[in-house]
């Protein structure tokens, strides 16, 4: 698989990454051995960008990845979010210097590595000034604990400009898919202007755009998607009607609907790197196939007609 430059850094990454969140119980039960096999399969396919977080499974995700890459560290680019703090089991956004340091150092220990490739705040702290958070992350760069830094969620032009005044930002991460188009309002423009990468999480609408299910009953018990408004009765039927049209178009092209949806993202902007999450090898090849799927202007217009901005029911 080809490599592209990761924003304003010297990192060379695959045009599609592997999100690892589902490997730690977020979407129902997982099997650690299969998750490790999934990471190995991704690397074998040429996917070298792994997205993780210190919060996923309370460190389980990092330990799992560490086991998977212990003999293949040089093949992998690790992008790790710093997570939140959880007093009394409740997630609280934290951009304090103490949290930045604690999360980075615990992540390195759990991963069994000496340096992250990118650390990324999971959300912009509404209380701690972004300059203070980025300053603490820059200190991790100086200490050799990470090579680069990024921002995920709640970023805007002002936040990004203020962050850049302290230290270069490698990437912005946020939800982006045929169903979620908000990054087109500002963030993609800012990434283009600054030369940053844009990591699109949930690029398959948390599974629905991958054709994984056509009703709530098909979701595993304990799956957090059951509480997502997009999958509530009434909304689900409306959204599945669009997916059905996408599946018909994908069939015409001889590809999986996930391949089509991911290819659309990569045609939106050169900065966009989708990071579909997977806990098994079942769909990795169809995800990777999106890199080579060419879409014509006619295809893109047709996709826009099926899923125009604001069409999803949520």
C-alpha positions as CSV (number, residue, x, y, z in Angstrom):
1,X,0.0,0.0,0.0
2,X,1.2,3.5,-0.8
3,X,2.4,5.9,1.9
4,X,1.4,9.5,2.4
5,X,2.9,12.3,4.5
6,X,1.1,12.7,7.8
7,X,0.4,16.4,8.0
8,X,3.5,18.6,8.6
9,X,5.5,15.7,10.0
10,X,8.1,13.3,8.7
11,X,5.8,10.3,9.4
12,X,4.7,8.3,6.3
13,X,1.4,6.5,6.8
14,X,-1.1,4.5,4.9
15,X,-4.0,6.4,3.4
16,X,-6.3,4.5,5.8
17,X,-5.7,3.6,9.4
18,X,-7.0,1.1,11.9
19,X,-9.1,2.4,14.8
20,X,-8.6,0.1,17.8
21,X,-11.4,1.3,20.1
22,X,-13.7,-1.7,19.4
23,X,-10.9,-4.0,20.6
24,X,-11.6,-3.1,24.2
25,X,-15.3,-3.8,24.7
26,X,-16.9,-0.6,23.3
27,X,-19.0,-2.4,20.8
28,X,-19.7,-5.7,22.6
29,X,-17.4,-8.5,23.5
30,X,-14.1,-9.0,21.8
31,X,-11.5,-11.8,21.7
32,X,-7.9,-10.6,22.4
33,X,-6.3,-13.2,20.2
34,X,-8.5,-12.2,17.2
35,X,-7.8,-8.5,17.9
36,X,-4.0,-9.2,17.8
37,X,-4.5,-11.2,14.6
38,X,-6.5,-8.2,13.2
39,X,-3.6,-5.8,13.9
40,X,-1.2,-8.3,12.3
41,X,-3.5,-8.6,9.2
42,X,-3.7,-4.8,8.9
43,X,0.1,-4.6,8.9
44,X,0.3,-7.3,6.3
45,X,-2.1,-5.4,4.1
46,X,0.0,-2.3,4.4
47,X,-2.1,-0.4,7.0
48,X,0.5,1.0,9.4
49,X,-1.5,3.8,11.3
50,X,-3.0,2.6,14.6
51,X,-5.4,4.9,16.5
52,X,-5.8,4.2,20.2
53,X,-6.4,5.9,23.6
54,X,-5.2,5.5,27.1
55,X,-8.9,5.3,28.1
56,X,-9.9,2.4,25.9
57,X,-10.5,-0.5,28.3
58,X,-8.7,1.4,31.1
59,X,-5.3,0.6,29.5
60,X,-6.4,-2.7,28.0
61,X,-6.1,-1.3,24.4
62,X,-2.6,-0.2,24.9
63,X,-1.5,-3.5,26.4
64,X,-3.2,-5.4,23.6
65,X,-1.4,-3.3,20.9
66,X,1.8,-3.6,22.8
67,X,1.6,-7.4,22.6
68,X,0.7,-7.2,18.9
69,X,3.6,-5.0,17.9
70,X,6.3,-6.1,20.2
71,X,8.3,-7.6,17.3
72,X,7.0,-5.1,14.7
73,X,7.4,-1.7,16.3
74,X,9.2,-0.2,13.2
75,X,6.2,-1.0,11.0
76,X,3.7,0.9,13.1
77,X,2.8,4.6,13.6
78,X,1.0,4.9,16.9
79,X,-1.5,7.7,17.3
80,X,-2.7,7.8,20.9
81,X,-5.4,10.0,22.5
82,X,-4.8,11.0,26.1
83,X,-8.3,10.2,27.2
84,X,-10.2,11.7,30.1
85,X,-10.1,11.3,33.9
86,X,-12.8,9.3,35.5
87,X,-13.6,10.3,39.1
88,X,-16.4,8.1,40.4
89,X,-16.6,6.4,37.0
90,X,-17.7,9.5,35.2
91,X,-15.8,10.8,32.2
92,X,-14.4,14.3,32.8
93,X,-12.5,16.1,30.1
94,X,-9.0,17.1,31.3
95,X,-6.4,19.1,29.6
96,X,-4.3,19.8,32.6
97,X,-0.5,19.3,32.4
98,X,-0.7,16.6,35.1
99,X,-3.1,14.6,33.0
100,X,-1.1,15.1,29.9
101,X,2.0,13.7,31.6
102,X,0.3,10.9,33.5
103,X,-1.6,9.7,30.4
104,X,1.5,9.8,28.2
105,X,3.7,8.0,30.6
106,X,1.2,5.3,31.5
107,X,0.5,4.8,27.8
108,X,4.2,4.3,27.1
109,X,4.4,1.7,29.9
110,X,1.3,-0.2,28.8
111,X,2.4,-0.2,25.2
112,X,5.9,-1.2,26.1
113,X,7.5,1.4,24.0
114,X,9.8,4.4,24.6
115,X,8.2,7.0,22.4
116,X,4.7,7.7,20.9
117,X,4.5,8.8,17.3
118,X,1.6,11.2,18.1
119,X,-0.2,12.0,21.3
120,X,-3.6,13.7,20.9
121,X,-5.9,15.3,23.4
122,X,-9.3,13.5,23.3
123,X,-11.3,16.7,23.6
124,X,-10.6,20.3,24.1
125,X,-10.9,21.1,27.8
126,X,-13.5,23.9,28.2
127,X,-11.8,25.1,31.4
128,X,-8.0,24.7,30.8
129,X,-6.6,27.1,28.2
130,X,-5.5,25.3,25.1
131,X,-2.1,27.0,25.4
132,X,-1.6,25.3,28.7
133,X,-2.6,21.9,27.4
134,X,-0.5,22.2,24.2
135,X,2.4,23.5,26.3
136,X,2.3,20.3,28.4
137,X,2.2,18.2,25.2
138,X,5.1,20.1,23.8
139,X,7.1,19.3,26.9
140,X,6.5,15.6,26.1
141,X,8.0,16.2,22.7
142,X,11.1,17.8,24.3
143,X,11.4,14.9,26.7
144,X,11.4,12.4,23.8
145,X,8.1,10.8,24.9
146,X,6.3,11.6,21.7
147,X,7.3,12.8,18.3
148,X,4.3,14.9,17.5
149,X,1.0,16.2,18.9
150,X,-2.6,16.5,17.7
151,X,-6.1,17.6,18.8
152,X,-9.4,15.6,18.8
153,X,-13.0,16.9,19.2
154,X,-14.3,20.4,20.0
155,X,-11.6,22.1,17.9
156,X,-12.3,25.1,15.8
157,X,-10.2,27.7,13.9
158,X,-9.5,29.8,17.0
159,X,-8.5,26.8,19.1
160,X,-6.2,25.6,16.3
161,X,-4.6,29.0,15.8
162,X,-3.9,29.4,19.5
163,X,-2.5,25.8,19.7
164,X,-0.2,26.5,16.7
165,X,1.1,29.6,18.4
166,X,2.6,27.2,21.1
167,X,3.6,24.2,19.0
168,X,2.9,22.7,15.5
169,X,-0.2,20.5,15.4
170,X,0.1,17.3,13.3
171,X,-3.5,16.5,12.9
172,X,-7.1,17.1,13.9
173,X,-9.4,14.2,14.6
174,X,-13.2,14.2,14.5
175,X,-16.1,12.2,13.3
176,X,-16.6,12.4,9.5
177,X,-18.6,10.2,7.2
178,X,-21.4,10.3,4.6
179,X,-23.7,10.7,7.6
180,X,-21.7,13.3,9.6
181,X,-20.6,16.2,7.4
182,X,-19.8,19.0,10.0
183,X,-16.0,18.9,9.4
184,X,-16.8,20.4,5.9
185,X,-18.0,23.6,7.5
186,X,-14.6,24.7,8.8
187,X,-12.1,22.0,10.0
188,X,-11.1,20.6,6.5
189,X,-10.3,24.2,5.4
190,X,-8.2,24.8,8.4
191,X,-6.3,21.5,7.9
192,X,-5.7,22.3,4.3
193,X,-4.4,25.8,5.2
194,X,-2.1,24.5,7.9
195,X,-1.0,21.3,6.1
196,X,-2.4,19.1,8.9
197,X,-3.8,15.6,8.5
198,X,-7.5,15.1,9.3
199,X,-8.2,11.7,10.9
200,X,-11.9,10.7,10.3
201,X,-13.1,8.5,13.1
202,X,-16.4,6.6,12.8
203,X,-16.1,6.8,9.0
204,X,-18.7,4.1,8.5
205,X,-21.2,5.7,10.8
206,X,-20.3,3.4,13.6
207,X,-21.1,0.4,11.4
208,X,-24.3,1.3,9.6
209,X,-22.4,2.5,6.5
210,X,-20.5,-0.8,6.4
211,X,-23.8,-2.7,6.1
212,X,-23.1,-4.5,9.4
213,X,-26.7,-4.3,10.6
214,X,-30.1,-3.1,9.4
215,X,-31.9,-2.9,12.7
216,X,-31.2,-2.4,16.4
217,X,-32.0,-6.0,17.1
218,X,-28.9,-7.0,15.2
219,X,-26.6,-5.1,17.6
220,X,-25.0,-7.1,20.4
221,X,-26.3,-6.6,24.0
222,X,-24.1,-4.0,25.8
223,X,-23.2,-2.3,22.5
224,X,-23.0,1.4,23.1
225,X,-24.5,2.1,19.7
226,X,-27.9,1.0,21.0
227,X,-28.2,4.5,22.7
228,X,-27.2,6.4,19.5
229,X,-30.1,8.5,18.3
230,X,-29.3,7.5,14.7
231,X,-30.4,3.9,15.6
232,X,-33.6,4.7,17.4
233,X,-36.9,3.5,15.9
234,X,-38.0,5.9,13.1
235,X,-34.5,7.3,12.6
236,X,-33.0,3.8,11.9
237,X,-35.5,3.1,9.1
238,X,-34.9,6.5,7.5
239,X,-31.1,6.0,7.6
240,X,-31.2,2.4,6.5
241,X,-33.1,3.5,3.4
242,X,-30.1,5.6,2.4
243,X,-27.7,2.7,3.1
244,X,-29.8,0.5,0.9
245,X,-29.2,2.9,-2.0
246,X,-25.5,2.9,-1.2
247,X,-25.4,-0.9,-1.2
248,X,-27.0,-0.9,-4.7
249,X,-24.4,1.4,-6.0
250,X,-21.6,-0.6,-4.4
251,X,-23.0,-3.7,-6.0
252,X,-22.9,-2.1,-9.4
253,X,-19.2,-1.4,-8.8
254,X,-18.5,-4.9,-7.5
255,X,-17.3,-3.7,-4.1
256,X,-18.6,-3.7,-0.5
257,X,-20.6,-0.7,0.7
258,X,-17.9,0.0,3.3
259,X,-15.3,0.2,0.5
260,X,-17.5,2.8,-1.3
261,X,-18.1,4.9,1.8
262,X,-14.5,5.0,2.7
263,X,-13.4,5.8,-0.8
264,X,-15.8,8.7,-0.8
265,X,-14.0,10.1,2.2
266,X,-10.6,9.8,0.6
267,X,-11.9,11.7,-2.5
268,X,-13.2,14.6,-0.4
269,X,-9.7,15.9,0.5
270,X,-6.1,14.7,0.4
271,X,-5.8,15.5,4.1
272,X,-8.5,13.0,5.1
273,X,-7.4,9.7,6.6
274,X,-10.3,7.4,7.6
275,X,-9.7,5.2,10.7
276,X,-12.5,2.6,10.7
277,X,-12.5,0.6,13.9
278,X,-12.4,-3.2,13.7
279,X,-12.0,-6.0,16.3
280,X,-11.8,-8.9,13.7
281,X,-10.2,-9.6,10.4
282,X,-13.6,-10.0,8.7
283,X,-13.8,-6.7,7.0
284,X,-10.2,-5.5,6.8
285,X,-9.7,-6.3,3.2
286,X,-12.8,-4.5,2.0
287,X,-11.7,-1.5,4.1
288,X,-8.2,-1.5,2.6
289,X,-9.7,-1.9,-0.9
290,X,-11.0,1.7,-0.6
291,X,-7.5,3.0,-1.2
292,X,-7.6,1.7,-4.8
293,X,-11.3,2.5,-5.7
294,X,-11.5,5.3,-8.2
295,X,-14.7,7.4,-8.1
296,X,-15.7,9.6,-11.1
297,X,-17.3,13.0,-10.8
298,X,-20.5,11.3,-11.7
299,X,-20.1,8.8,-8.9
300,X,-19.4,11.6,-6.4
301,X,-22.5,13.6,-7.6
302,X,-24.6,10.4,-7.2
303,X,-23.3,9.8,-3.7
304,X,-24.1,13.4,-2.8
305,X,-27.6,12.9,-4.0
306,X,-28.0,9.8,-1.8
307,X,-26.6,11.3,1.3
308,X,-26.6,15.1,1.1
309,X,-25.5,17.1,4.2
310,X,-28.1,17.0,6.9
311,X,-30.0,14.0,5.5
312,X,-29.3,11.6,8.4
313,X,-32.0,11.3,11.0
314,X,-30.6,11.7,14.5
